[in-house]
Amino acid sequence: MSSGASASVSQAAAELQQYCMQNACKDALLVGVPAGSNPFREPRSCALL
Protein backbone atom coordinates (compact mmCIF):
# COMPACT_ATOMS: atom_id res chain seq x y z
CA MET A 1 0.00 0.00 0.00
CA SER A 2 1.36 3.41 -0.86
CA SER A 3 1.74 6.22 1.65
CA GLY A 4 -0.72 8.29 -0.42
CA ALA A 5 -3.50 5.84 0.37
CA SER A 6 -2.64 5.97 4.07
CA ALA A 7 -2.83 9.73 4.06
CA SER A 8 -6.22 9.60 2.35
CA VAL A 9 -7.56 7.09 4.88
CA SER A 10 -6.21 9.17 7.77
CA GLN A 11 -7.80 12.31 6.35
CA ALA A 12 -11.12 10.55 5.77
CA ALA A 13 -11.09 9.18 9.33
CA ALA A 14 -10.38 12.64 10.74
CA GLU A 15 -13.18 14.19 8.68
CA LEU A 16 -15.60 11.45 9.76
CA GLN A 17 -14.70 11.97 13.41
CA GLN A 18 -15.18 15.74 13.05
CA TYR A 19 -18.58 15.21 11.38
CA CYS A 20 -19.70 12.86 14.17
CA MET A 21 -18.65 15.32 16.87
CA GLN A 22 -20.44 18.21 15.14
CA ASN A 23 -23.69 16.27 14.70
CA ALA A 24 -23.79 14.32 17.99
CA CYS A 25 -26.26 16.81 19.48
CA LYS A 26 -28.76 15.94 16.71
CA ASP A 27 -28.40 12.16 17.02
CA ALA A 28 -31.58 10.62 18.46
CA LEU A 29 -29.68 7.56 19.67
CA LEU A 30 -27.41 9.76 21.79
CA VAL A 31 -29.80 12.44 23.06
CA GLY A 32 -33.14 10.62 22.86
CA VAL A 33 -36.39 11.62 21.20
CA PRO A 34 -38.82 14.01 22.92
CA ALA A 35 -42.04 12.17 23.83
CA GLY A 36 -44.23 14.74 22.09
CA SER A 37 -42.48 14.47 18.72
CA ASN A 38 -41.74 10.74 18.61
CA PRO A 39 -43.14 9.44 15.28
CA PHE A 40 -42.66 5.82 16.39
CA ARG A 41 -44.85 6.04 19.50
CA GLU A 42 -48.27 4.40 19.27
CA PRO A 43 -51.08 6.94 18.95
CA ARG A 44 -53.23 7.39 22.03
CA SER A 45 -56.81 6.22 21.93
CA CYS A 46 -59.74 7.60 23.86
CA ALA A 47 -60.51 5.48 26.94
CA LEU A 48 -64.07 6.81 27.25
CA LEU A 49 -65.36 5.36 24.00
SULHU-V971907 format. One record per pair of residues at least 4 apart in sequence whose ideal C-beta (glycine too) atoms are under 8 Angstrom apart, sorted by the first residue. I is the first residue (numbers start at 0). J is the second residue. D is the distance in Angstrom with one decimal. If there is no record, write none. Layout:
BEGIN
i=[I | I]
j=[J | J]
d=[D | D]
END
This chain:
BEGIN
i=[0 | 0 | 1 | 2 | 3 | 4 | 5 | 6 | 7 | 8 | 9 | 10 | 11 | 12 | 13 | 14 | 15 | 16 | 17 | 18 | 19 | 22 | 23 | 23 | 24 | 24 | 25 | 26 | 27 | 27 | 32 | 32 | 32 | 33 | 34 | 44]
j=[4 | 5 | 5 | 6 | 7 | 8 | 9 | 10 | 11 | 12 | 13 | 14 | 15 | 16 | 17 | 18 | 19 | 20 | 21 | 22 | 23 | 26 | 29 | 30 | 29 | 30 | 30 | 30 | 31 | 32 | 36 | 37 | 39 | 37 | 40 | 48]
d=[5.3 | 6.6 | 7.5 | 6.3 | 6.5 | 6.3 | 6.2 | 6.2 | 6.2 | 6.2 | 6.4 | 6.3 | 6.2 | 6.3 | 6.4 | 6.3 | 6.4 | 6.4 | 6.3 | 6.2 | 6.3 | 6.4 | 5.6 | 7.9 | 7.9 | 6.5 | 7.7 | 6.3 | 6.7 | 5.0 | 6.9 | 4.7 | 7.8 | 6.8 | 7.1 | 7.9]
END
